[in-house]
Amino acid sequence: MTSDRIPRHPRTAVCAALTAAVVAAPVVGAPVAGTGPASAAATAPRPVCVSHQSGLAGKMSKDIAGALRGRSGTVAISLRDHTTHTRCTLRANQRFDSASVVKVTVLGTLLCDAQRHHRGLTKREKTLAKAMITKSDNASTSKLWKQLKPSGVKAFLRTAGMDATVPGKDGYWGLTRITANDQERLLDLITHANTVLSDGSRAYILSLMGKVIPEQRWGTPAGAPGGTKIHVKNGWLERSSHAWRVHSVGAFTGGGHDYTLTVLTQDDRTMEAGVATIEAVARAVHKDLNPTAHANTLYAPTDRPEEALPAVPED
């Protein structure tokens, strides 16, 4: 396991198109030996956790595995808690189609580009960014994607150290290939001072992720304790291969909290199954990181989750 110490950078942010890995990649759980369908459960990789808090790593690994027990989809997880110095991963380097969670990357690219040109966002850009994040508006995303160009997105990914992420081709931003590790890198950039995104840029992203409409505040916030500031972006997408992809990335700050959680899923026959898997993992994580939280204060997400399906080529 790599060190979970977070590098601190000067407050002055310089966004240049240079490779700058800002977070060490966590280790992914290795599969247990086994063969044949009968041993599928045994051969599936298990969550791997490490922590500076005694007993927490083992408990979280067990509880996350319990949340996944009996679920048929493929799940990737990356968790980082800065308070207890805890890391958990599962298939964290496996690539998934991004669906709408890539919209946070698009916003990061836009802000990074503005910083590089020493300018603020235009009124048009602010309008598009707000709709893209708070309502998951696809048309706004497409306009910003076209403005930034794949080359601009790639430059941001290099600067952010998101080396495993591959932008979608031919304008299909929803087919950007992402990993849980890279999403955690992005969340860490957003929540902690660094040389890629300025403090103002980070605050802007967190503000919009904190104002997502109720219908889209499902997923990783499920079970978050009261007093926590919730920042979230979700996405889903169905195709003939791998059926439903359902994803959620969340940052939880304020009130002594400082952790981020990424859960990516695919291969579920229904969207509801993917949402249920993410929320089961999220509740286990929030409970273990906040064991004294009162049940009546835990965040209950909408029971009618909605999301905007991004455009994709016909299968």
C-alpha positions, 0 to 999 in steps of 0.5 A, a space after each residue: 500500500 502506498 503512503 496515504 500522506 497528502 502532499 500540500 502545495 502552495 496556495 498559488 495555483 499554476 495550471 500548466 499542461 504538465 504531468 503532475 500526479 497529486 495523489 498516490 494511487 491506492 492498491 487494488 484488491 487482488 483476486 483470490 484463486 479459484 476456477 469455474 462459475 461455482 467459485 465466482 464469489 470466492 474469486 471476486 476481488 475483495 475490498 482492501 483497506 488500510 487505516 491509521 485508526 486501530 481496527 477500522 481497516 478490517 471493519 470497513 473491508 468486512 462491511 463493504 464486502 457485506 454491502 456487496 454480498 449477493 449483488 450481481 454487478 461489477 463494482 469499483 470503489 475508491 475511498 479516502 478519509 483524511 481524518 483517520 488516514 483511511 484508504 479503501 479500494 476495489 477494482 480501482 484501476 478498472 475502466 468504466 464508461 463515465 456517463 455524467 460523472 465526467 461533467 466534474 472533469 469538464 468543469 475542472 478543465 474549464 477552470 484550469 484553462 481559465 486560470 492558464 489564461 489569467 481570466 475569470 469565467 464568462 457569464 455564458 460559461 457560468 450559466 453552462 457550468 451551473 446547468 451541467 453540474 446542478 441539473 446534469 444538463 447534457 446540452 450545456 456539457 456538449 457546448 463546453 466539451 466542444 469549446 475545450 476540445 479533447 486536446 484541452 481535456 487531455 491537457 487537464 488530465 495530464 496536469 491532474 495526474 489522471 493518467 488512466 482516464 481517456 476522453 470519449 471520441 467524436 464528441 461522446 463525452 459520456 463514453 470517457 473511460 474512467 477509473 475509481 482511482 482517477 476520480 478520487 484524484 480529482 476529488 482530492 484536487 477539489 477538496 485540498 489545496 494544490 497547484 492545479 486548481 486555485 482555491 477559488 476554482 475548488 470552492 466554485 466546483 464544491 459549491 455547484 456539487 453542493 447544489 445538485 437538484 434533489 432528484 439527483 442527490 442519490 448514491 454516495 450521500 446515502 447515510 451521510 451524517 447530519 452536519 456534513 456538507 454533501 457534494 455529489 455528481 452522479 451518472 448512468 448509462 445503458 448499452 448492450 454491452 455491460 448493461 447499466 453503468 451507474 456511478 456516484 462520486 461524493 465529497 463530504 466536508 465540514 463538521 470535522 469530516 474530510 473524506 471522498 468516495 467513488 463507486 462505479 458499477 456496471 453489468 446490472 440489468 436495471 438502473 435501480 440495481 446499480 443505485 441500490 449497490 452504490 447506496 449500500 456501499 455508501 451507508 456502510 462507509 458513512 456508518 464506519 467513519 461516523 459510528 456515533 451519528 444518530 440514525 435520525 440525522 442520516 441523509 436519506 436520498 431520493 427514492 426516485 433518482 433521476 439522471 440525464 442519459 448522455 448521447 452515445 452511438 447506436 449499438 
